[in-house]
Structures are given as structure tokens and as C-alpha cells.
């Protein structure tokens, strides 16, 4: 019969460093009995899930209620209580693409034919107008589908734009990358809710489009809180960033 090891080892089981507490100060591994019990396993599982969810919920609350505040928290060193910027961004973007993949979209096939002769009747003019409007709707829908993909690829460019405008506040690139990750996380969450609103029919689709407009004030508020400066400065720099970024998205 193998005796149960009740006493904790005096060295870390991972790197053999002498322990000074429950966690190894060298590699970070927790000091636990490797054989353990089912009760201890269940306790650890509940603790880890609740801990991760708690961090994520707190992070999302800050992301929505304090634009730019989450970036300030991270840059001042208060990181342990929040989900990392990269993890938050990947979670929000994957969530959006998952929802967008299952939410049906209304599709419309339009066949456009150039008139062989000048328009002579009011009926022909109305028909061409309807076709042109339908074509524009299709183009708009295509832009809405492709824009999130372009934003996913151009997220580092957005950070570069904020660095160009606010390099005196943070002269290194990484703080601006953290800001870009937080901002795009919010955008992808808004897009996720907007995509889900399509399930509610035309009214839901309209509500989703109105919700997407919240990105505009959020952009300026988050810049103001994350990088400070006067409202006039934020308005000018924020508009330049938005314009250049939108041009880049349109080009992609």
C-alpha cells in the first residue's frame, strides 16, 4: 500500500527551487499534491472558472462604461484584475465571426443591363432607378461583410496612427497597441450585437445599424481618457485617425 503524502514538498516539483509559499517564486507553479483528490480537483475547477469569468466580466464592464479607462488601468500597472488586451481582443473577434457565420443575411441578386436605347418612358426610368438602388444596397451589404475582416487585419495600423498622433504621451508603440486592442474589442462586440439584431427582422437590422453609430462617440471619448489632451485636440486628432483608417479599410 502506497502511503498518502500529506506533507507538501519543500521544493518546487517543476524546477526544484526551494519554496517560500504556495507558489514558486521562480516558475509560478502552485504547490499542490500531484495525486490530489476528486474534491480538490472540483474545487480548483470551480475556482478557475469563476476567477476567469470574474476578470472577464470586470473587463467588459470597464470596456463599455469607461471608454479608454481600461487602457489607462493597464498602462498604470493594474493588470492582474483584468483580462489581457490580446485575450480580450481575440475573444471578442472570434465571438463576432462565430455569430456572423450563423446569422442568416438577406441576399439579393440583381442583374443590371445597360439600356440599348435612351430611356423614353417614365416606367423605364423608374425601373432603372429601382435597379440602381438595389445595386447600391448590395454594395453596402458587401462593405458591411468585409469591413470587420479588414479591421481585423488593420488593427496594428490603427495603433500606428494613434502613435503618430500621441507619441508625446506614450513614445513607445506598445501602449498604442494595447489601446487599439481595447478599441477594436469594443467595436467587435458592437458588431456582434448588431449581427444578432438581424434575427429580429428589418427593425432589428435598423437597430443594429443605429447601435453601430455608438463607435463614433466612443472613439473620441476613449482617446480623451487614454491619451488626455483638450477636447479640441481630441476632435482634430481623432478625426484624422478615423479618416485615414477608414481610407485604409476601404482600400483593403
Buried (B, 14 or more C-beta within 10 A) or exposed (E): EEEEEEEEEEEBBEEEEEBEEEEBEBEEBEBEBEEEEEEEEEEEEEEEEEEEEEBBEBBBEBBBEBBBBBBBBBBEEEEEEBBBBEBBBBBBBEBBBEBBEEBEEEEEEEEEEEEEEEEEEEEEEEEBEEBEEBBEEBEEBEEBEEBBBBBBEBBEBBBBBBBEBBEEBBEEBEBBBBBBBBBBBBBBBBBBBBBBBBEEEEEBBEBBEEBBEBBEEBBBBBBBBBBEBEEEBBBEBBEEBBEBBEEBBEEE
